[in-house]
Every structure is written in structure tokens, then in C-alpha cells.
Amino acid sequence: MGSLYNPPLQVVGFVATRSGDADRGPEVRLQAYEAQLRMVHDGELVWVYGPRRHDLATVRIDETVPRGGVVARDILGLAPSEIVRLVRVSSERAVINPSHA
């Protein structure tokens, strides 16, 4: 299995929501070109690996985000200008053979 080209992205913006906001939760916004490089789609879950921790977030395609950047929403431990990597959540699950359990 070959490795996926996954260049780092810079956090160019951060959105923090409040408890009464309609849209809440961890999200990363990036250009369609950047999403295509990483083989992720709008609405898909990804791991966001930052300098201190990693979290799950939903991908949103947003062409207003500059190339090479992401806007993070409600992801603790991230700040503007930090470098992150996005990794797809594997849709494959290990199959457990009941005869070996």
C-alpha cells in the first residue's frame, strides 16, 4: 500500500462557538483542491493532528480559505498560525473471526 501525499496545513483562522449557536462542534474548512490532495470529502470525519493533540473534526469545503490553510472551529489546543495535518478516518474495520475469540 503506497503512502498518501499529505502536506501540512496552516491554521489561518479559528472560530469558537457558544452554547446557543446553531452550528457547533469540531470542524475544519479548506479549499476543494486541498481536500482532493488528501482524498477527503465535504462532511467526512478526519483526524486533525496539531502540535499538542489530535481531535476528530468534520471537513467543510470553503473556497474562501486560502490555499495551504484551514479554518478550525471548536478544536481545542489549536491557535492561528499553527501547523496541522489531516488524516482520514479509516472506514475499514478489523474483522474479528469468532472462532479465534
Secondary structure as UniProt FT lines:
FT   STRAND          9..15
FT   TURN            19..20
FT   STRAND          27..30
FT   HELIX           32..37
FT   TURN            38..39
FT   TURN            42..43
FT   STRAND          45..49
FT   STRAND          54..61
FT   TURN            63..64
FT   TURN            67..68
FT   STRAND          69..73
FT   TURN            76..77
FT   TURN            80..81
FT   STRAND          83..88
FT   HELIX           98..100
//
